[in-house]
Amino acid sequence: MLRRPVSLFALLLASTAGIACSSDEILITSGSLQALDLVNGLLLARGDTVLIEQESYQGSLSRLARRGVNAVGIPLDRGGMRIDAAAAALEDLARRGIRAKYIYTIPTVQNPTGTVMGEERRRELLQLSQRHGVPIFEDDCYADLTWDGGRPPALYAMSGHGGVIHIGSFSKSVAPALRVGYIVAPWELLSRMLALKTDAGSGALEQMVLGEFCAAHFSAHVPQLTRGLRAKLDTLTQSLAEQFGTAAEFDEPAGGIFLWVKLPDVVDTRKLAQAALAAGVAINPGPDWSTDKAYGRSRLRLCFANPSHAAIRAGVAALAEVCRCEFGVPARIANVAQRQPSAGGRRLG
């Protein structure tokens, strides 16, 4: 097969993710959600089993549930997916005669925990994948948004034997409305996904705009964006400390647009989400972002990308007041004026 020359987009992947590929190994999609659907449509059938991080992207979890797929949650630590736990899960499945269809991971700025998997653990995951003959599904949608601008090479780049499908998106690093995502995989897989892509083609105008922007501005834009996001995270964590004190527990993420927060066990964040929305504050309740609903019950995901610093401070104050009224947590809140939500509300989730 004749190979087309390396595109500008492929050059960008090489410089940011360490991925060396040609245009034949890249499929542009209408956002990363379509990329998820195409990979799942190719690899999964009802009753199949996959491994996925215990805390994971709600869109991935809901799609697996709709397909009737068994999602085996793998615990995380501050280095991302625990390889020992993944190995134990694969061995348990093998004893029962079950072979997982893939291992899904968000290794760089994991959603929702914000962790980054180091290179050594990535090598261990690749070895585990090869040993069990189970491919890795790598979701790299947030990888450009690390605070220090550094990121380990993608699993796809590190794999010397194949066995990795890589997806990403520009919706977080450039503009959500562009809806430009992508899949990187061998042509024999992409050619089969094309038959499942029923949108008559991803928008050419969006791709042209992105191509013009990235060539001239991407390398300067991303550091500026992450500086702004880091400042908003600082405002969010300071506000949580002020309003919730020790009642809100979290590890600061290594990048991204969200914070994963643990509240006392008495708090049911699904009920909190309903009451908070009535007060003009939107949050993501933890059970929707976890394979273990009991584990996620008192956890929540707060997104800080869009609100202003003032809206973040006011939103956290309002959330603390709702939480105190509904669950008695925190017992005391900061002695600051409680701003009323605007007509449009304050979105933190």
Phi and psi in degrees as a GROMACS rama.xvg file:
@    title "Ramachandran Plot"
@    xaxis  label "Phi"
@    yaxis  label "Psi"
@TYPE xy
-71.3956  135.966  LEU-2
-103.755  132.536  ARG-3
-70.8351  156.305  ARG-4
-64.7766  158.717  PRO-5
-64.4528  130.231  VAL-6
-87.2707  169.746  SER-7
-57.6734  -38.6922  LEU-8
-64.2041  -41.729  PHE-9
-63.6629  -37.0034  ALA-10
-63.853  -36.885  LEU-11
-65.7257  -42.2641  LEU-12
-62.0048  -38.0473  LEU-13
-64.3513  -41.1315  ALA-14
-77.1299  -29.6265  SER-15
-97.3441  -41.9096  THR-16
-109.424  -5.2962  ALA-17
75.0409  15.0852  GLY-18
-88.9009  121.492  ILE-19
-100.712  111.351  ALA-20
-151.21  164.958  CYS-21
-102.334  175.956  SER-22
-62.4316  -26.2427  SER-23
-69.2065  -13.0163  ASP-24
-103.946  9.63848  GLU-25
-122.423  127.095  ILE-26
-116.901  117.31  LEU-27
-76.2517  134.715  ILE-28
-123.246  164.919  THR-29
-84.6729  73.7374  SER-30
86.6692  166.307  GLY-31
-72.8477  -23.1411  SER-32
-65.671  -37.7179  LEU-33
-66.5222  -36.2537  GLN-34
-59.7138  -44.4355  ALA-35
-57.271  -47.1121  LEU-36
-64.619  -38.6976  ASP-37
-67.0404  -44.3489  LEU-38
-63.7929  -45.4417  VAL-39
-64.0691  -39.2014  ASN-40
-63.3829  -32.2161  GLY-41
-78.7933  -40.6232  LEU-42
-99.0145  -22.7744  LEU-43
-112.939  148.429  LEU-44
-134.34  159.624  ALA-45
-54.9366  134.253  ARG-46
93.5931  -8.70242  GLY-47
-69.8135  167.577  ASP-48
-125.317  138.445  THR-49
-132.258  157.442  VAL-50
-98.6825  138.787  LEU-51
-148.591  150.268  ILE-52
-60.1513  139.388  GLU-53
-55.473  -40.7805  GLN-54
-104.262  121.661  GLU-55
-151.792  173.404  SER-56
-58.1247  127.331  TYR-57
-59.3735  -36.5362  GLN-58
-63.4947  -36.7031  GLY-59
-68.9743  -45.1169  SER-60
-63.3607  -43.0964  LEU-61
-67.8318  -35.5557  SER-62
-68.0117  -38.8433  ARG-63
-64.5082  -41.0212  LEU-64
-63.5318  -42.4421  ALA-65
-64.8499  -30.1744  ARG-66
-83.2447  -3.32427  ARG-67
71.3078  33.1684  GLY-68
-97.8311  139.395  VAL-69
-82.3015  114.161  ASN-70
-99.0552  111.631  ALA-71
-90.6801  113.618  VAL-72
-78.3619  131.932  GLY-73
-109.904  123.983  ILE-74
-60.8293  153.487  PRO-75
-113.687  160.673  LEU-76
-129.768  -162.763  ASP-77
-70.2157  -8.50057  ARG-78
-103.727  13.2793  GLY-79
95.5374  -153.906  GLY-80
-56.9628  131.869  MET-81
-78.0188  120.052  ARG-82
-69.1265  -35.7418  ILE-83
-62.0517  -39.7881  ASP-84
-70.2299  -37.8749  ALA-85
-64.5885  -41.4424  ALA-86
-62.7569  -43.1424  ALA-87
-63.188  -39.3329  ALA-88
-66.3754  -42.6495  ALA-89
-65.0012  -39.2741  LEU-90
-67.2935  -38.8484  GLU-91
-64.169  -42.6603  ASP-92
-62.7632  -42.1628  LEU-93
-61.3034  -39.6775  ALA-94
-62.5198  -27.8894  ARG-95
-95.6658  9.78842  ARG-96
73.3255  25.6591  GLY-97
-115.056  133.522  ILE-98
-115.369  120.915  ARG-99
-63.0264  145.496  ALA-100
-79.8672  -29.4407  LYS-101
-166.395  166.296  TYR-102
-109.851  111.685  ILE-103
-91.655  129.461  TYR-104
-144.425  147.583  THR-105
-112.691  86.1081  ILE-106
-76.7115  -22.928  PRO-107
-118.624  113.988  THR-108
58.3074  68.5141  VAL-109
-60.7156  140.796  GLN-110
-107.019  112.949  ASN-111
-108.165  2.82996  PRO-112
-81.4456  -20.3101  THR-113
76.8938  15.0892  GLY-114
-80.4564  161.699  THR-115
-125.859  124.86  VAL-116
-78.5272  126.789  MET-117
-73.6012  167.942  GLY-118
-63.4557  -40.4446  GLU-119
-62.7798  -43.8446  GLU-120
-66.9436  -33.8572  ARG-121
-62.11  -41.5085  ARG-122
-63.0186  -40.4393  ARG-123
-63.8692  -40.0067  GLU-124
-65.773  -41.3455  LEU-125
-63.526  -40.6441  LEU-126
-64.7668  -40.2554  GLN-127
-63.5865  -43.4565  LEU-128
-59.6158  -45.9444  SER-129
-66.6151  -39.9753  GLN-130
-62.5617  -37.4413  ARG-131
-97.2817  -4.63  HIS-132
67.0723  32.2211  GLY-133
-114.269  120.511  VAL-134
-69.4862  161.956  PRO-135
-105.705  133.702  ILE-136
-106.541  105.321  PHE-137
-100.326  117.628  GLU-138
-103.067  113.277  ASP-139
-115.165  33.7851  ASP-140
-65.2738  -23.6169  CYS-141
-112.258  7.15237  TYR-142
-66.1133  -23.2946  ALA-143
-74.1663  -12.1779  ASP-144
-103.559  36.9165  LEU-145
-79.4589  145.918  THR-146
-64.6828  -37.6826  TRP-147
-90.389  1.07704  ASP-148
77.2343  -3.47405  GLY-149
-101.283  150.717  GLY-150
-153.121  145.256  ARG-151
-65.8146  157.606  PRO-152
-60.9467  150.321  PRO-153
-62.1255  151.737  ALA-154
-56.67  -37.3427  LEU-155
-60.1843  -39.0886  TYR-156
-71.6998  -32.7536  ALA-157
-81.7963  -19.6974  MET-158
-74.6907  122.47  SER-159
-93.7787  -4.12401  GLY-160
-122.387  10.0819  HIS-161
77.6999  -151.976  GLY-162
79.2172  16.1829  GLY-163
-132.258  133.082  VAL-164
-110.503  131.034  ILE-165
-117.17  132.115  HIS-166
-127.86  156.621  ILE-167
-158.281  -176.983  GLY-168
-159.34  155.292  SER-169
-103.235  5.92644  PHE-170
-68.812  -27.703  SER-171
-91.601  -30.7191  LYS-172
-93.5374  -19.7059  SER-173
-123.851  -69.6778  VAL-174
-160.793  125.16  ALA-175
-58.6332  -36.2202  PRO-176
-69.1372  -15.4203  ALA-177
-69.6165  -29.001  LEU-178
51.0021  52.8508  ARG-179
-116.812  113.484  VAL-180
-122.296  -175.287  GLY-181
-161.38  156.776  TYR-182
-121.901  135.05  ILE-183
-114.696  120.583  VAL-184
-164.594  164.073  ALA-185
-59.7208  150.707  PRO-186
-58.6409  -33.8326  TRP-187
-62.5213  -25.6276  GLU-188
-86.2208  -44.5158  LEU-189
-61.1206  -38.0118  LEU-190
-62.2647  -32.3252  SER-191
-77.8638  -30.7012  ARG-192
-69.2544  -30.4657  MET-193
-57.0995  -34.9804  LEU-194
-67.7674  -21.1103  ALA-195
-92.5444  -8.85764  LEU-196
-87.2284  99.7333  LYS-197
-106.041  22.3333  THR-198
-95.8807  9.83466  ASP-199
65.0575  19.5639  ALA-200
105.265  137.69  GLY-201
-70.1041  148.449  SER-202
-57.3256  124.226  GLY-203
-70.1726  -35.9663  ALA-204
-61.186  -44.7157  LEU-205
-60.7052  -41.5359  GLU-206
-65.8331  -38.3909  GLN-207
-65.7511  -42.9976  MET-208
-61.3798  -45.1349  VAL-209
-64.274  -41.6391  LEU-210
-61.4908  -43.3836  GLY-211
-65.0149  -42.8052  GLU-212
-67.4031  -48.5747  PHE-213
-63.8721  -39.3521  CYS-214
-59.5536  -36.4535  ALA-215
-100.533  -27.0393  ALA-216
-129.686  -14.2419  HIS-217
-58.7813  -45.1662  PHE-218
-64.2964  -28.8471  SER-219
-90.3353  -30.0429  ALA-220
-68.6045  -44.9198  HIS-221
-62.1891  -46.5274  VAL-222
-60.1662  -37.5348  PRO-223
-65.5052  -41.7992  GLN-224
-62.5562  -47.1203  LEU-225
-66.6346  -32.2562  THR-226
-62.0401  -42.9175  ARG-227
-65.59  -40.5519  GLY-228
-66.8333  -39.5303  LEU-229
-62.6478  -39.6109  ARG-230
-64.591  -37.7236  ALA-231
-69.0517  -37.3486  LYS-232
-60.8046  -41.9487  LEU-233
-60.0421  -41.6021  ASP-234
-62.8565  -41.8325  THR-235
-65.0636  -47.6032  LEU-236
-67.5249  -37.3382  THR-237
-64.1405  -40.2857  GLN-238
-66.9171  -39.9509  SER-239
-63.7805  -41.6368  LEU-240
-63.2338  -39.1971  ALA-241
-70.0189  -43.6147  GLU-242
-88.3733  -35.1038  GLN-243
-106.79  -19.406  PHE-244
60.094  -136.014  GLY-245
-78.921  -1.79263  THR-246
-72.3051  -18.5092  ALA-247
-111.734  118.692  ALA-248
-112.322  138.996  GLU-249
-163.422  155.421  PHE-250
-103.967  134.295  ASP-251
-65.8761  131.771  GLU-252
-71.3604  160.69  PRO-253
-83.747  -1.1487  ALA-254
166.954  -169.948  GLY-255
98.1633  -157.675  GLY-256
-132.047  12.7947  ILE-257
-144.643  158.858  PHE-258
-130.598  130.948  LEU-259
-97.7016  118.83  TRP-260
-120.205  136.566  VAL-261
-106.329  123.701  LYS-262
-103.64  167.427  LEU-263
-55.6695  153.401  PRO-264
-58.559  -24.4213  ASP-265
-66.8986  -18.7932  VAL-266
-85.3912  127.706  VAL-267
-103.027  107.855  ASP-268
-71.8747  -18.6658  THR-269
-68.5431  -42.4279  ARG-270
-68.3987  -39.2801  LYS-271
-60.8989  -39.2863  LEU-272
-61.3993  -39.9076  ALA-273
-66.8804  -45.563  GLN-274
-67.3676  -38.8598  ALA-275
-65.5084  -39.4627  ALA-276
-62.2545  -36.7929  LEU-277
-63.8171  -25.2677  ALA-278
-92.7282  4.65456  ALA-279
91.7404  14.5032  GLY-280
-121.438  126.246  VAL-281
-104.463  130.164  ALA-282
-129.173  166.138  ILE-283
-104.609  110.671  ASN-284
-67.586  139.997  PRO-285
-57.3799  -38.5675  GLY-286
-58.0528  -27.1653  PRO-287
-73.93  -12.0676  ASP-288
-117.295  21.1446  TRP-289
-145.045  146.454  SER-290
-74.4631  -18.6762  THR-291
-109.51  99.5236  ASP-292
-64.3687  -35.1873  LYS-293
-66.4061  -41.1253  ALA-294
-61.5125  -40.8445  TYR-295
-81.6319  -5.3989  GLY-296
-55.3148  -42.7398  ARG-297
-102.524  14.9726  SER-298
-110.058  156.319  ARG-299
-149.469  155.263  LEU-300
-110.501  127.196  ARG-301
-113.285  125.521  LEU-302
-100.223  126.918  CYS-303
-112.782  8.29905  PHE-304
-68.8907  -45.1939  ALA-305
-86.6732  -41.5134  ASN-306
-65.4118  151.36  PRO-307
-72.4022  169.105  SER-308
-59.9173  -41.1852  HIS-309
-64.8747  -40.9051  ALA-310
-66.499  -36.1823  ALA-311
-62.293  -47.5875  ILE-312
-62.6724  -44.2469  ARG-313
-68.3465  -38.7386  ALA-314
-65.1152  -41.6467  GLY-315
-65.9195  -38.8337  VAL-316
-62.6335  -43.9526  ALA-317
-65.4727  -40.0031  ALA-318
-63.3367  -40.6217  LEU-319
-63.36  -39.445  ALA-320
-66.0184  -43.5423  GLU-321
-62.5885  -44.1647  VAL-322
-62.9227  -39.8938  CYS-323
-65.8957  -43.217  ARG-324
-67.7515  -37.3814  CYS-325
-83.7667  -35.292  GLU-326
-129.509  -2.51326  PHE-327
73.3203  18.2655  GLY-328
-129.346  128.588  VAL-329
-73.8903  157.208  PRO-330
-63.1887  -35.8493  ALA-331
-130.963  145.421  ARG-332
-119.118  166.839  ILE-333
-60.5711  147.979  ALA-334
-84.4973  69.5326  ASN-335
-128.683  157.185  VAL-336
-64.7438  131.95  ALA-337
-89.726  110.426  GLN-338
-76.1865  141.497  ARG-339
-80.5645  144.785  GLN-340
-65.3712  147.094  PRO-341
-73.5728  174.547  SER-342
-59.9158  -33.4725  ALA-343
-86.3033  -7.96709  GLY-344
80.1717  176.188  GLY-345
-123.965  118.122  ARG-346
-98.8645  115.131  ARG-347
-109.701  -14.5091  LEU-348
